Amino acid sequence: MSTFDLVALIFASLTLSAAVMVVLSRDVMYASFYLLLAMFGVAAEFALLHTYFLAVMQIAVYGGAVVVLLTKKKKKLDLGRIQEPQP
């Protein structure tokens, strides 16, 4: 087994474990972080295959979508903490 195969196997196992944790996670924030980790793993696999454009697009497009998801969830959580006065 060459070094390339070993590194590819490590990134593939990282990506697969992060994807499983996305499905098993009950909290949306943790699931979003695991999804971001999975996207970075896929981008690393693309970089190993010398398709750097796809690696950058993977991070820019899908990573950006995860950041938007995190931002919207944080905004929703912050609005939920504001309590209205009791009559």
LUMPA-439388 format. One record per residue: residue in one letter; z, y, x of N, C-alpha, C in turn. Coordinates in steps of 0.001 Angstrom, whole numbers, plus 500000, padded with zeros to 6 digits. Atoms other than C-alpha are relative to their C-alpha. Layout:
BEGIN
{"a",{Z,Y,X},{Z,Y,X},{Z,Y,X}} ...
# end
This chain:
BEGIN
{"m",{500000,498831,500843},{500000,500000,500000},{500000,501246,500899}} {"s",{500116,498805,499162},{498935,503309,501507},{500954,501091,499510}} {"t",{499143,498875,500351},{500830,506580,501440},{499498,500684,498742}} {"f",{500594,499388,501185},{498412,507985,498864},{500399,499230,498740}} {"d",{499635,500828,501142},{499111,505065,496540},{501475,500164,499648}} {"l",{498571,499835,500236},{502857,505486,496961},{500310,501346,499343}} {"v",{499783,498675,500578},{502760,509224,496211},{499468,500049,498570}} {"a",{500562,500036,501348},{500507,508638,493205},{500896,499212,499054}} {"l",{499094,500801,500817},{502883,505977,491923},{501279,500770,499669}} {"i",{498800,499189,500246},{505856,508328,492290},{499721,501061,498947}} {"f",{500341,498978,500990},{504106,511115,490373},{499716,499389,498636}} {"a",{500279,500658,501279},{502924,508685,487701},{501292,499564,499322}} {"s",{498729,500409,500603},{506429,507316,487181},{500802,501211,499541}} {"l",{499340,498762,500415},{507826,510865,487049},{499402,500507,498688}} {"t",{500672,499532,501202},{505235,511832,484442},{500323,499104,498809}} {"l",{499721,500931,501087},{505810,508715,482370},{501443,500098,499526}} {"s",{498593,499886,500404},{509596,509044,482418},{500266,501324,499282}} {"a",{499837,498715,500690},{509381,512730,481452},{499404,499940,498596}} {"a",{500614,500124,501321},{507039,511868,478570},{500868,499172,499059}} {"v",{499095,500799,500825},{509442,509206,477314},{501213,500830,499595}} {"m",{498853,499156,500320},{512304,511695,477490},{499647,501091,498985}} {"v",{500422,499055,501036},{510265,514168,475413},{500176,499369,498627}} {"v",{499916,500687,501287},{510131,511604,472639},{501447,499691,499633}} {"l",{498630,500413,500283},{513763,510513,472956},{500996,501152,499900}} {"s",{499073,498874,499996},{515309,513964,473337},{500174,500551,498584}} {"r",{499712,499469,501332},{517015,515333,470234},{499983,501526,499972}} {"d",{499974,498541,499921},{517252,518938,471408},{498617,500511,500382}} {"v",{501341,499477,499755},{514078,521004,471347},{499904,500645,501382}} {"m",{500031,499362,498685},{515024,522912,474483},{499833,498965,501112}} {"y",{500133,501048,498995},{515474,519736,476520},{498629,499336,499924}} {"a",{501326,500593,500161},{512296,518269,475077},{498926,500898,500598}} {"s",{500967,499068,499424},{510408,521402,476112},{500024,499948,501523}} {"f",{499908,500098,498547},{511713,521177,479655},{499412,498689,500519}} {"y",{500595,501278,499607},{510770,517507,479849},{498473,500042,499862}} {"l",{501443,499865,500174},{507311,518370,478499},{499393,500808,501143}} {"l",{500468,499215,498859},{506927,521002,481201},{499987,499154,501267}} {"l",{499962,500899,498855},{507960,518432,483802},{498849,498988,499949}} {"a",{501121,500933,500150},{505390,515991,482419},{498673,500687,500320}} {"m",{501240,499273,499707},{502683,518660,482624},{499853,500254,501503}} {"f",{500061,499841,498550},{503573,519349,486251},{499664,498676,500681}} {"g",{500349,501307,499445},{503360,515622,486932},{498521,499696,499867}} {"v",{501440,500199,500196},{499876,515454,485444},{499208,500908,500939}} {"a",{500676,499083,499082},{498870,518505,487472},{500075,499484,501444}} {"a",{499884,500571,498660},{500173,516807,490620},{499032,498833,500181}} {"e",{500986,501091,499927},{498040,513760,489823},{498585,500551,500177}} {"f",{501310,499370,499824},{495000,516019,489461},{499831,500528,501426}} {"a",{500079,499472,498638},{495820,517657,492791},{499817,498870,501017}} {"l",{500195,501146,499103},{496045,514236,494438},{498556,499510,499987}} {"l",{501404,500419,500110},{492537,513520,493187},{499025,501088,500446}} {"h",{500785,498871,499487},{491323,516804,494727},{499220,500725,498905}} {"t",{500562,499190,501080},{490504,518345,491347},{500979,501145,499740}} {"y",{499021,498922,500012},{492423,521536,491976},{499832,500915,498794}} {"f",{500223,499157,501172},{490790,523471,489147},{500705,499405,498776}} {"l",{499326,500634,501126},{492051,520941,486607},{501514,500077,500135}} {"a",{498550,499883,499779},{495513,521050,488175},{500498,501387,499617}} {"v",{499598,498625,500330},{495680,524830,487871},{499877,500248,498504}} {"m",{500170,499826,501438},{494324,524750,484319},{501080,499244,499222}} {"q",{498931,500778,500642},{496870,522082,483391},{501283,500814,499959}} {"i",{498777,499196,499950},{499707,524329,484507},{499839,501284,499202}} {"a",{500191,498713,500671},{498204,527556,483152},{499956,499856,498483}} {"v",{500175,500125,501442},{497229,526334,479695},{501185,499287,499360}} {"y",{498944,500767,500648},{499754,523640,478837},{501388,500481,500411}} {"g",{498720,499424,499583},{502577,525095,480903},{500290,501293,499264}} {"g",{499839,498772,500773},{501994,528422,479183},{500393,499730,498564}} {"a",{499647,500359,501378},{502179,526740,475797},{501457,499573,499904}} {"v",{498598,500416,500008},{505531,525200,476689},{500910,501210,500152}} {"v",{499208,498781,499848},{506845,528592,477811},{500063,500767,498682}} {"v",{500000,499351,501317},{505793,530053,474451},{500911,499254,499041}} {"l",{499110,500796,500840},{507564,527187,472693},{501462,500287,500321}} {"l",{498623,499688,499604},{510729,527869,474689},{500414,501388,499535}} {"t",{499693,498630,500393},{510545,531590,473945},{500252,500094,498498}} {"k",{499813,499957,501448},{510144,531067,470219},{501292,499307,499585}} {"k",{498761,500701,500331},{512996,528574,470119},{501213,500844,500364}} {"k",{498883,499148,499603},{515280,530934,472033},{500155,501167,499032}} {"k",{499945,498893,500949},{514376,533770,469696},{500607,499537,498675}} {"k",{499446,500526,501244},{515163,531601,466691},{501496,499728,500140}} {"l",{498580,500258,499787},{518505,530562,468189},{500798,501295,500048}} {"d",{499290,498728,499925},{519457,534168,468924},{500143,500630,498626}} {"l",{499902,499443,501345},{518676,535208,465361},{501013,499234,499162}} {"g",{499043,500800,500760},{520820,532360,464037},{501446,500343,500317}} {"r",{498631,499671,499612},{523901,533676,465847},{500503,501275,499333}} {"i",{499589,498764,500658},{523910,537001,464013},{500558,499646,498619}} {"q",{499370,500329,501285},{526318,536678,461133},{500051,501243,499138}} {"e",{499945,498878,500943},{526098,538827,458068},{501441,500191,499541}} {"p",{498617,499756,500465},{529279,540490,456828},{500277,499303,498670}} {"q",{499581,500695,501222},{531182,538584,454171},{500434,501036,498951}} {"p",{499581,499032,501051},{531637,540401,450814},{501466,499831,499597}} 
# end
